[in-house]
Amino acid sequence: MNALKITIYDILKLLLFWILLFDFGRILFSIHHWSELSHVGVGEWLLVFIYSFRLDIATASALSAIPLLILSLRFIHNSKWIRFSFLFFITIEIFINVFIHTGEINAYSEWNHKLTTRVFMHLSNPDEVFRTADVGMIIWFIIYSILELLFAWKIFNWLFKKEFKLSSSPVLKRIATAFSIFLISGSTFFILLRGGIQPIPMNTDFACYSKDHVINDLSVNSLYYFSKSFLLYNRSEIDEYMPKMDSVEANQTLKKMLAYPKEHANFIFNQQKPNYVFIVLEGWSGNVIDCMNSTKGITPNFDNLANQGLLFSNIFACGGTSEIGNLSIFSGYPALPEISLTMQPDKHRKIHSINQDFKQLGYNSNYLFSGDLKYGNIGSYFNDHGFDVVEDEKVFSSSLNRGKLNYYDEDLYSLLVKKTNQLKEPFLQCAFTGSTHSPYDHPKKKNQNYVGPEEDYMNSLIYGDECLGNYIKECRKQKWFKNTIFVFVSDHGHPSPSCPDPSVNQYFRIPLLIWGEPLKKEYCGKKMEKIGSQADIAATILYQMGGDLSRYPWSKDLMNPNVPEYALHTINRGYGWVSNKGKLVYQMDTKTYLENTYKKEDEKLEIKKCHSFLTQFYKNYKSL
């Protein structure tokens, strides 16, 4: 029994050891970068050690997996090789953690983000490292490495100084006990690594709580972040899958595509600085919107708005997930296969978001979501880009009933009206719905208005549309309504009765509707069939405000009569291209076209345009 207790204690002490080492590293980081943290109050700084705990314990669990196996084996046979193996793996892991963290301390001032696998690009050329790193950086790297190694050695010896004595139980009993220890502890470690049993696994956003990105970076576990970066690095370096095309030819083709007059006189609002409300509709497929298809009775309220507003009926989502959709909408930045830019703060901080342009024009910007913005690091993306207020499920009343993933749309819209009433005009107010996301557990789930394929999803749309109609009724009563433009757009497509396949272009077709009192009468009830994507919303809106479109080179103004018609979107391990001549979908692994409707006389040129846009855009992404 004594051996069993010691083994359990050692497992717990192992987790404690890693957490203490992580926090010691944070203290060193804070000392070194105190100039960036001097404006932060002591209370907010101390919160780092609370908010960091979940990521720390997850990382500690991952680091403790092999040592756990060794401790379990030690319970059976405590040989010198067991002890050596335990010390060996712990030592290797300590050195990895220390070098990542001390490297981050030194690189942070220049990179302005946590250490990523971008460092491999520099390490591949050691001469560059030594030429760009000054003597002070090298000295501090050595000093901090020594301090962290000494701290690790002292803490480890303090925690594991007690000698382990093998149990006198029979071998078979020891084997059974060791197996139980490994099974129970291993399962617990897996749950800790995942962050719990909730539907959405934990990610770096769990440690973010401040509007100051330095504080958030301090809170996020460095080893966890680096490991995630390594996975993304392997996944985002997709050169081998990119079309093989001469870079000069690709650049010339793209320039020719974009060589059209940028100025035009199609101004659609009767005032230059209206309020804006962006409603990002979770999973609203354009293939189930009544006014865009032959379906009936699914979205009567949206249809009514479309009859009064400006509807774009050939808009395509850039990707298949919410974080990609949100970034594309607000940053005018398309998507690449297998790449999620919101998960890479070091890159997404280098592109613009329309709220930054709005702010220069005197707007305040706000974002509200009925679920958890940690998903896909969406919350961090909006905070990093300077939204004044970014709020999610935490601001909803705990007395409200809610679904598994979100508060219901009716409560989101109710809170949205209250929040909007508190804003000073002009404002940019954004909201992201959630009831049309699985598991579709909205309040009226049992009212089966629709029976057939995608039944739960279709009924959630009926509910979501009803909530949207009630929201607009409330908005009409507010004093800011007459000065407000509403932009309704989906974050991504969804399987529908008419298009269940996520590998075809039609799957990505989504609604985009501009509606409100400031919309000029000649545009009310108009349907635009011009082909574009979510990424084109930024340029379209900003042109109406006299904004600088050069900040959004991958976004095109849909109201420009000269603009070329095309949209790039991604599929799983592939991409799609839509233009006014046809459409195609390419699967990168199988190197086959899953869809290609271009005529022979158009195919070669359209594929060339697609590949030129894709390769040049990927080049831009890699340069971030």
VENJOUR-V189857 format. One record per backbone hydrogen bond with DSSP energy under -1.0 kcal/mol. CO is the residue of the C=O (numbers start at 1). NH is the residue of the N-H. Records with the same first field share a line. If there is no record, write none. Layout:
# VENJOUR-V189857
CO: NH + NH
This chain:
# VENJOUR-V189857
1: 5
2: 6
3: 7
4: 8
5: 9
6: 10
7: 11
8: 12
9: 13
10: 14
11: 15
12: 16
13: 17
14: 18
15: 19
16: 20
17: 21
18: 22
19: 23
20: 24
21: 25
22: 26
23: 27
24: 28
25: 29
26: 30
27: 31
28: 32
29: 33
31: 34
34: 38
37: 40
41: 45
42: 46
43: 47
45: 48
46: 49
47: 50 + 51
48: 52
50: 53
52: 56
53: 57
54: 58
55: 59
56: 60
57: 61
58: 62
59: 63
60: 64
62: 65
64: 68
65: 69
66: 70
67: 71
68: 72
69: 73
70: 74
71: 75
73: 76 + 77
77: 79
79: 83
80: 84
81: 85
82: 86
83: 87
84: 88
85: 89
86: 90
87: 91
88: 92
89: 93
90: 94
91: 95
92: 96
93: 97
94: 98
95: 99
96: 100
97: 101
98: 102
99: 103
100: 104
101: 105
102: 106
103: 107
104: 108
107: 111
108: 112
116: 119
117: 120
118: 121
119: 123
120: 124
122: 125
125: 128 + 129
126: 130
127: 131
128: 132
129: 133
134: 138
135: 139
136: 140
137: 141
138: 142
139: 143
140: 144
141: 145
142: 146
143: 147
144: 148
145: 149
146: 150
147: 151
148: 152
149: 153
150: 154
151: 155
152: 156
153: 157
154: 158
155: 159
156: 160
170: 174
171: 175
172: 176
173: 177
174: 178
175: 179
176: 180
177: 181
178: 182
179: 183
180: 184
181: 185
182: 186
183: 187
184: 188
185: 189
186: 190
187: 191
188: 192
189: 193
190: 194
191: 195 + 196
194: 202
203: 206
204: 207
205: 208
212: 216
213: 217
214: 218
215: 219
216: 220
221: 225
222: 226
223: 227
224: 228
225: 229
226: 230
227: 231
228: 232
229: 233
230: 234
231: 235
232: 236
233: 237
236: 238
238: 241
246: 250
247: 251
248: 252
249: 253
250: 254
251: 255
252: 256
253: 257
254: 258
258: 260
265: 267
268: 520
275: 485
276: 429
277: 487
278: 431
279: 489
280: 433
281: 284 + 491
283: 285
285: 288
289: 292
290: 293
299: 303
300: 304
301: 305
302: 306
303: 307
305: 308 + 309
309: 525
310: 514
311: 528
314: 532
315: 510
316: 534
318: 570
321: 325
322: 326
323: 327
324: 328
325: 329
326: 330
327: 331
328: 332
330: 354
336: 339
340: 343
341: 344
344: 347 + 348
345: 349
347: 350
348: 351
353: 356
354: 358
355: 359
356: 360
358: 361 + 363
359: 362
364: 428
365: 389
366: 430
367: 391
368: 432
370: 407
371: 393
372: 375
373: 379
374: 377
375: 378
377: 381
378: 382
379: 383
380: 384
381: 385
382: 387
383: 386
389: 367
391: 369
392: 395
393: 396
397: 400
406: 403
408: 412
409: 413
410: 414
411: 415
412: 416
413: 417
414: 418
415: 419
416: 420
417: 421
420: 423
426: 364
427: 276
428: 366
429: 278
430: 368
431: 280
432: 370
434: 437
437: 440
442: 445
444: 447
446: 448
447: 449
454: 458
455: 459
456: 460
457: 461
458: 462
459: 463
460: 464
461: 465
462: 466
463: 467
464: 468
465: 469
466: 470
467: 471
468: 472
469: 473
470: 474
471: 475
472: 476
474: 477
475: 478
478: 481
480: 483
481: 484
483: 275
485: 277
486: 515
487: 279
488: 513
489: 281
499: 496
505: 508
506: 509
508: 317
509: 286
511: 490
512: 312
513: 488
514: 310
515: 486
516: 519
518: 270
520: 523
521: 524
523: 526
526: 311
528: 313
532: 316
533: 536
534: 537
536: 540
537: 541
538: 542
539: 543
542: 547
543: 546
548: 551
549: 552
552: 555
557: 560
560: 563
567: 578
569: 576
571: 574
573: 588
574: 571
575: 586
576: 569
577: 584
578: 567
582: 579
583: 597
584: 577
585: 594 + 595
586: 575
587: 591 + 592
592: 587
595: 585
599: 602 + 603
602: 606
603: 607
604: 608
605: 609
606: 610
607: 611
608: 612
609: 613
610: 614
611: 615
612: 616
613: 617
614: 618
615: 619
616: 620
617: 621
618: 622
619: 623
621: 624
